[in-house]
Amino acid sequence: MEKPTFYYVYILQSKINTDRFYIGFTENIENRLKDHNSGKDPHTSKYKPWRIKTAIAFTDRQKALDFERYLKTKSGRAFAKKRL
């Protein structure tokens, strides 16, 4: 049986400023967290280290990208704050 490919939408929370969050998309969540914590991403380097607050796995890449885009909207941020 073929192993499914997962696409992750994740929310990171800064360990030094717990009011700071970052929403992203990846196929390899462990490597992506290492990238964020090593300072490779200019959007997150200022508030490192990060921890994964929430990660949601999708088997449909487009649905994952659509959900990431939604979470970055005002209503999506409100949803994440209340539910995730």
SVG drawing of the C-alpha trace seen along z (x, -y; Angstrom):
<svg xmlns="http://www.w3.org/2000/svg" viewBox="-14 -41 34 43">
<polyline fill="none" stroke="black" stroke-width="0.4" points="0.0,0.0 1.3,-3.4 2.1,-5.8 0.0,-9.0 1.7,-12.3 0.7,-14.8 0.6,-18.6 0.7,-20.5 -0.7,-23.8 0.9,-24.8 0.8,-27.6 4.0,-28.4 4.2,-30.2 7.3,-32.1 8.9,-30.8 10.3,-34.3 7.2,-36.3 4.1,-34.0 1.9,-36.7 3.7,-36.1 2.4,-33.5 3.3,-32.4 1.1,-30.4 2.7,-28.3 2.5,-25.4 5.0,-22.5 5.4,-18.9 8.0,-18.3 7.0,-19.8 10.1,-18.7 12.6,-20.2 10.5,-23.4 10.5,-23.9 14.3,-23.5 14.5,-26.1 12.5,-28.6 14.5,-28.0 17.9,-28.3 16.9,-31.7 16.7,-30.7 13.3,-32.4 13.5,-36.2 9.8,-36.4 10.4,-34.4 14.1,-34.9 13.4,-37.8 11.2,-35.8 12.9,-32.4 12.9,-29.9 9.4,-28.6 7.3,-25.7 4.5,-24.1 1.2,-25.2 -1.1,-23.4 -0.4,-21.3 -3.1,-20.0 -2.4,-17.4 -4.1,-17.3 -3.9,-14.7 -5.0,-17.4 -2.3,-20.0 -4.7,-22.6 -7.1,-22.3 -4.0,-22.8 -3.0,-25.9 -6.5,-27.2 -6.7,-26.6 -3.4,-28.4 -4.6,-31.4 -7.9,-31.4 -6.0,-31.4 -4.0,-34.5 -7.3,-36.5 -8.9,-38.5 -11.7,-35.9 -9.2,-33.0 -7.0,-34.5 -10.1,-34.9 -11.0,-31.3 -7.5,-30.1 -7.3,-32.1 -10.6,-30.7 -10.4,-27.1 -6.8,-26.2"/>
</svg>
